[in-house]
Amino acid sequence: MSRPLPEPQALRFEANAPRFKTYILGNAQLECLASDIRWIEGLLWMGDWNALLFEDLPRDRTLLWREDTGVSVWRQPSDYANGLARDRQGRVLACSHRGRAIDRIEHDGSVTRLVDRFEGKRLNAPNDIVVKSDGTVWFTDPLYGILNDYEGGRQPSEQPPALYRFDPRNGSLRAMSRDFDGPNGLAFSPDERRLYVAETGDQRRPDPVQVLRVFDVSEDGTALSNLRDFHKVEPGYTDGLAVDEDGNVWASAEDGVHCLSPEGERLGRLFMPALVSNLCFGGSPYRNRLFVGCSHALYAVFLNRRGARWPS
């Protein structure tokens, strides 16, 4: 990260629907904020810190970026953390590949292990995580983090991939769906009546199923129904997701970030310098800056959009 960063550049985009042009700010450039990262995951905006947390996953460390000071190491080792979220008390939750668990980093820096087993068997490698407004913690548990030694260490799987709901109020863990080969990124719609989940498939197969899917969420938030395909991103597939104030889904792709309407129509796309792994909305006070993990570098661009949910 000591090398000079690339100069800001004009944002390249394609509008597939007229309104997408209104999302772009003509005088806002695409900026590279950090480089020399092995693989970026877990982007999380920390509003009260005015900072971004993200993972340099293969190096087993969580990095922190601030506008005035740049990048520093926030936590190392991170237990090969992947997805990050924040609970209702402002504590960071982390998906641990090495520990095969969900950890909570307390305000004093100590770590509390929340869950690492389901029905007596170890989880695989929790990947992405979101916290609902009722405080429940939802996360995906594919096999990716235990299939090789690059992102946590090869270990045997004890159960199939799944989507889980953890309730910290009583410690209960429920498997909400096992209808995935490789559940990955996830995000709620602004009204929390939908849950989007990226299916990135069993990548050991020559033709893995790779499609963005969506559930309906029950009114009390305890059940999912009507699983269906929402959109197939091409080229590549969707890993990370972010949702804006109008319910548009911003999905990672091989060529950049695709913006999808709530009906599943591609409104447009932002072209990025490399394969996009993950993304999030952030920036204070409006949360109108899109942070994008481009494989080995962190980029950001201001948009005429706001993220769906305000920082804790």
C-alpha positions as CSV (number, residue, x, y, z in Angstrom):
1,M,0.0,0.0,0.0
2,S,3.1,2.3,-0.1
3,R,3.0,2.6,-3.9
4,P,1.6,5.8,-5.4
5,L,-2.1,5.4,-6.1
6,P,-3.5,5.8,-9.6
7,E,-4.9,9.3,-10.5
8,P,-8.7,9.7,-10.3
9,Q,-10.3,8.9,-13.7
10,A,-13.5,9.6,-15.4
11,L,-16.2,7.1,-14.5
12,R,-17.2,4.9,-17.4
13,F,-20.8,3.8,-17.4
14,E,-23.6,2.4,-19.6
15,A,-27.2,3.5,-19.2
16,N,-29.7,0.7,-20.1
17,A,-32.6,2.8,-18.8
18,P,-32.9,6.6,-19.1
19,R,-33.1,7.2,-15.3
20,F,-29.7,5.6,-14.7
21,K,-28.1,8.7,-16.2
22,T,-29.6,10.7,-13.3
23,Y,-27.7,8.5,-10.9
24,I,-24.4,9.7,-12.3
25,L,-22.6,12.9,-11.2
26,G,-20.8,14.3,-14.2
27,N,-18.1,16.0,-12.1
28,A,-17.4,13.0,-9.7
29,Q,-14.5,10.8,-10.7
30,L,-13.6,7.2,-9.9
31,E,-10.9,7.3,-7.2
32,C,-8.5,4.6,-6.1
33,L,-8.2,4.7,-2.3
34,A,-5.9,1.7,-1.7
35,S,-4.0,-0.9,-3.6
36,D,-1.6,-3.8,-3.1
37,I,-4.3,-5.8,-1.5
38,R,-4.4,-9.6,-2.1
39,W,-8.2,-9.9,-2.2
40,I,-10.8,-7.4,-0.8
41,E,-13.9,-8.5,1.1
42,G,-16.3,-7.3,3.8
43,L,-16.7,-3.6,3.0
44,L,-18.5,-1.9,6.0
45,W,-19.1,1.8,6.4
46,M,-18.8,3.0,10.0
47,G,-20.7,6.3,10.0
48,D,-19.8,7.5,13.5
49,W,-16.1,6.9,12.7
50,N,-16.4,8.4,9.3
51,A,-14.4,5.4,8.1
52,L,-14.6,2.2,6.1
53,L,-13.6,-1.2,7.3
54,F,-12.6,-3.9,4.8
55,E,-10.8,-7.2,4.6
56,D,-7.5,-8.1,3.1
57,L,-8.7,-11.7,3.4
58,P,-5.6,-13.7,2.3
59,R,-3.4,-11.6,4.6
60,D,-5.7,-12.3,7.6
61,R,-6.2,-8.6,8.4
62,T,-9.0,-6.0,8.7
63,L,-8.1,-2.6,7.2
64,L,-9.5,0.8,8.0
65,W,-9.7,3.7,5.6
66,R,-10.2,7.4,6.4
67,E,-10.3,10.3,4.1
68,D,-7.6,12.2,6.0
69,T,-5.2,9.4,7.0
70,G,-5.7,6.7,4.3
71,V,-5.4,3.0,5.2
72,S,-4.2,1.5,8.4
73,V,-4.5,-2.0,10.0
74,W,-7.4,-2.2,12.4
75,R,-7.2,-5.9,13.4
76,Q,-4.6,-8.5,12.7
77,P,-5.0,-11.4,12.8
78,S,-8.7,-11.2,11.9
79,D,-9.2,-15.0,12.0
80,Y,-9.5,-14.7,8.2
81,A,-12.7,-12.6,8.4
82,N,-14.8,-12.2,5.3
83,G,-18.2,-10.4,5.6
84,L,-18.7,-7.6,8.2
85,A,-21.8,-6.0,9.7
86,R,-22.7,-3.9,12.6
87,D,-25.3,-4.8,15.3
88,R,-27.8,-2.5,16.9
89,Q,-25.3,-1.6,19.6
90,G,-22.6,-0.5,17.1
91,R,-20.4,-3.6,17.5
92,V,-18.7,-5.2,14.5
93,L,-19.8,-8.7,13.5
94,A,-17.4,-10.7,11.4
95,C,-17.7,-13.9,9.4
96,S,-14.6,-16.0,10.4
97,H,-13.3,-18.5,7.8
98,R,-10.6,-19.8,10.1
99,G,-12.9,-20.2,13.1
100,R,-15.9,-21.2,11.0
101,A,-18.0,-18.9,13.1
102,I,-19.6,-15.5,13.6
103,D,-17.6,-13.3,16.0
104,R,-18.5,-10.0,17.6
105,I,-15.7,-7.5,18.2
106,E,-16.7,-5.6,21.4
107,H,-16.1,-1.9,21.9
108,D,-13.0,-2.6,23.9
109,G,-11.5,-4.8,21.1
110,S,-12.1,-8.1,22.8
111,V,-13.8,-10.9,20.7
112,T,-16.9,-12.8,21.6
113,R,-17.8,-16.0,19.6
114,L,-21.5,-15.9,18.9
115,V,-22.0,-19.1,17.0
116,D,-19.9,-21.8,15.4
117,R,-22.2,-24.9,15.3
118,F,-25.6,-25.9,14.0
119,E,-27.2,-28.9,15.5
120,G,-23.9,-30.0,17.0
121,K,-21.9,-29.8,13.7
122,R,-19.4,-27.1,12.8
123,L,-20.4,-24.4,10.3
124,N,-18.5,-24.3,7.0
125,A,-17.1,-20.8,6.4
126,P,-19.5,-18.0,7.0
127,N,-19.2,-15.6,4.1
128,D,-21.5,-12.6,4.2
129,I,-23.7,-11.1,7.0
130,V,-26.5,-8.5,7.5
131,V,-28.3,-7.4,10.6
132,K,-32.0,-6.8,10.4
133,S,-33.7,-3.9,12.2
134,D,-35.0,-6.4,14.9
135,G,-31.4,-7.2,15.8
136,T,-31.4,-10.7,14.2
137,V,-28.2,-11.7,12.3
138,W,-28.5,-13.3,8.9
139,F,-25.5,-14.9,7.2
140,T,-24.6,-17.3,4.4
141,D,-22.4,-20.4,5.0
142,P,-20.9,-21.8,1.8
143,L,-17.8,-24.0,1.6
144,Y,-15.5,-21.6,-0.1
145,G,-13.3,-20.7,2.9
146,I,-12.5,-24.3,3.7
147,L,-11.8,-25.5,0.2
148,N,-8.2,-24.2,0.1
149,D,-5.5,-22.7,2.2
150,Y,-5.6,-19.2,0.7
151,E,-8.5,-17.8,2.6
152,G,-8.4,-19.6,6.0
153,G,-7.3,-23.2,5.6
154,R,-8.6,-26.4,4.0
155,Q,-10.9,-28.3,6.4
156,P,-13.6,-31.0,5.9
157,S,-17.2,-29.9,5.7
158,E,-19.6,-31.3,8.3
159,Q,-22.9,-30.1,6.7
160,P,-24.3,-28.6,3.4
161,P,-24.3,-24.9,2.6
162,A,-27.1,-22.9,4.1
163,L,-28.6,-19.5,4.9
164,Y,-28.9,-18.9,8.6
165,R,-30.8,-16.6,11.0
166,F,-29.2,-16.0,14.5
167,D,-31.1,-14.3,17.3
168,P,-28.7,-12.9,19.9
169,R,-31.6,-12.3,22.3
170,N,-32.0,-16.0,23.0
171,G,-29.0,-17.6,21.2
172,S,-31.1,-19.5,18.7
173,L,-29.8,-20.4,15.2
174,R,-32.1,-21.5,12.4
175,A,-31.3,-22.8,8.9
176,M,-33.6,-20.6,6.8
177,S,-32.7,-22.3,3.5
178,R,-30.6,-25.0,2.1
179,D,-31.6,-24.4,-1.5
180,F,-28.2,-23.1,-2.5
181,D,-24.9,-24.7,-3.7
182,G,-22.9,-21.6,-2.7
183,P,-24.9,-18.9,-0.9
184,N,-22.8,-15.7,-1.0
185,G,-23.6,-12.0,-0.7
186,L,-27.0,-11.0,0.8
187,A,-29.0,-7.8,1.4
188,F,-32.4,-6.8,2.6
189,S,-34.7,-4.4,0.6
190,P,-35.3,-1.0,2.4
191,D,-38.6,-2.2,3.8
192,E,-37.1,-5.6,4.7
193,R,-39.8,-7.4,2.9
194,R,-37.3,-9.0,0.5
195,L,-34.0,-10.8,1.1
196,Y,-31.6,-11.0,-1.9
197,V,-29.0,-13.8,-1.9
198,A,-26.3,-14.3,-4.5
199,E,-26.0,-17.9,-5.6
200,T,-22.4,-18.4,-6.8
201,G,-22.6,-22.1,-7.0
202,D,-20.3,-25.0,-6.4
203,Q,-17.2,-23.7,-8.1
204,R,-15.6,-27.1,-8.2
205,R,-18.0,-27.9,-11.0
206,P,-17.4,-26.9,-14.6
207,D,-20.9,-25.2,-14.9
208,P,-21.9,-23.9,-11.4
209,V,-25.3,-22.4,-10.9
210,Q,-24.7,-18.6,-10.6
211,V,-27.7,-16.3,-10.3
212,L,-29.0,-13.6,-8.0
213,R,-32.1,-14.9,-6.1
214,V,-34.7,-13.3,-3.8
215,F,-37.0,-14.4,-1.0
216,D,-40.1,-12.8,0.4
217,V,-39.8,-12.1,4.1
218,S,-42.8,-12.6,6.4
219,E,-44.2,-9.6,8.2
220,D,-42.8,-10.8,11.6
221,G,-39.4,-11.4,10.0
222,T,-39.2,-15.1,11.0
223,A,-39.9,-16.9,7.8
224,L,-38.9,-16.9,4.1
225,S,-41.0,-17.9,1.1
226,N,-41.3,-17.8,-2.7
227,L,-37.6,-18.2,-3.5
228,R,-37.1,-17.2,-7.1
229,D,-34.4,-16.1,-9.6
230,F,-34.1,-12.3,-9.6
231,H,-31.4,-11.5,-12.2
232,K,-28.5,-13.3,-13.8
233,V,-25.5,-10.9,-14.0
234,E,-23.4,-11.2,-17.1
235,P,-20.5,-11.3,-17.6
236,G,-19.4,-13.2,-14.5
237,Y,-21.6,-13.5,-11.4
238,T,-22.7,-11.6,-8.4
239,D,-20.7,-11.8,-5.2
240,G,-21.4,-8.7,-3.0
241,L,-24.6,-6.6,-3.0
242,A,-25.7,-3.1,-1.9
243,V,-29.2,-1.6,-1.9
244,D,-30.0,2.1,-2.4
245,E,-32.8,4.2,-1.0
246,D,-35.3,3.3,-3.8
247,G,-34.7,-0.4,-3.5
248,N,-32.3,-0.7,-6.5
249,V,-29.8,-3.5,-6.1
250,W,-26.2,-2.7,-6.9
251,A,-24.5,-6.0,-7.7
252,S,-20.9,-6.9,-8.3
253,A,-19.9,-8.4,-11.7
254,E,-16.9,-9.3,-13.7
255,D,-16.9,-6.0,-15.6
256,G,-18.0,-3.7,-12.7
257,V,-21.1,-2.9,-10.8
258,H,-24.6,-3.5,-12.2
259,C,-27.6,-1.5,-11.0
260,L,-30.8,-3.6,-11.0
261,S,-34.4,-2.2,-10.4
262,P,-36.6,-3.9,-7.8
263,E,-38.2,-5.6,-10.8
264,G,-34.9,-7.2,-11.8
265,E,-34.3,-5.0,-14.8
266,R,-30.7,-3.9,-15.4
267,L,-30.8,-0.1,-15.3
268,G,-27.2,0.4,-16.1
269,R,-23.6,-0.5,-15.1
270,L,-20.5,1.2,-13.8
271,F,-17.3,-0.2,-15.4
272,M,-14.5,-0.9,-13.1
273,P,-10.8,-1.6,-13.6
274,A,-11.0,-5.2,-12.3
275,L,-13.3,-7.9,-11.2
276,V,-15.5,-6.6,-8.4
277,S,-15.7,-8.7,-5.3
278,N,-17.8,-6.5,-2.9
279,L,-19.2,-3.1,-2.4
280,C,-21.2,-0.8,0.0
281,F,-22.6,2.6,0.2
282,G,-21.0,5.0,2.7
283,G,-19.7,8.5,3.2
284,S,-20.9,11.0,5.8
285,P,-23.4,12.6,6.1
286,Y,-25.4,11.3,3.1
287,R,-24.1,7.8,2.4
288,N,-23.9,8.7,-1.3
289,R,-20.5,7.3,-2.0
290,L,-20.2,3.8,-3.5
291,F,-17.1,2.0,-2.2
292,V,-16.0,-0.9,-4.5
293,G,-13.6,-3.7,-3.9
294,C,-11.9,-4.4,-7.2
295,S,-10.1,-7.6,-6.5
296,H,-6.8,-6.0,-5.3
297,A,-7.7,-2.3,-5.0
298,L,-10.3,-0.2,-3.3
299,Y,-12.2,2.3,-5.4
300,A,-14.9,4.9,-4.7
301,V,-17.2,7.2,-6.6
302,F,-19.9,9.7,-5.5
303,L,-23.3,9.0,-7.0
304,N,-26.7,10.8,-7.0
305,R,-27.9,7.9,-4.8
306,R,-28.0,7.2,-1.1
307,G,-27.6,3.8,0.5
308,A,-30.8,2.3,1.8
309,R,-29.9,2.3,5.5
310,W,-28.1,4.9,7.5
311,P,-24.9,4.0,9.4
312,S,-25.3,2.9,13.1
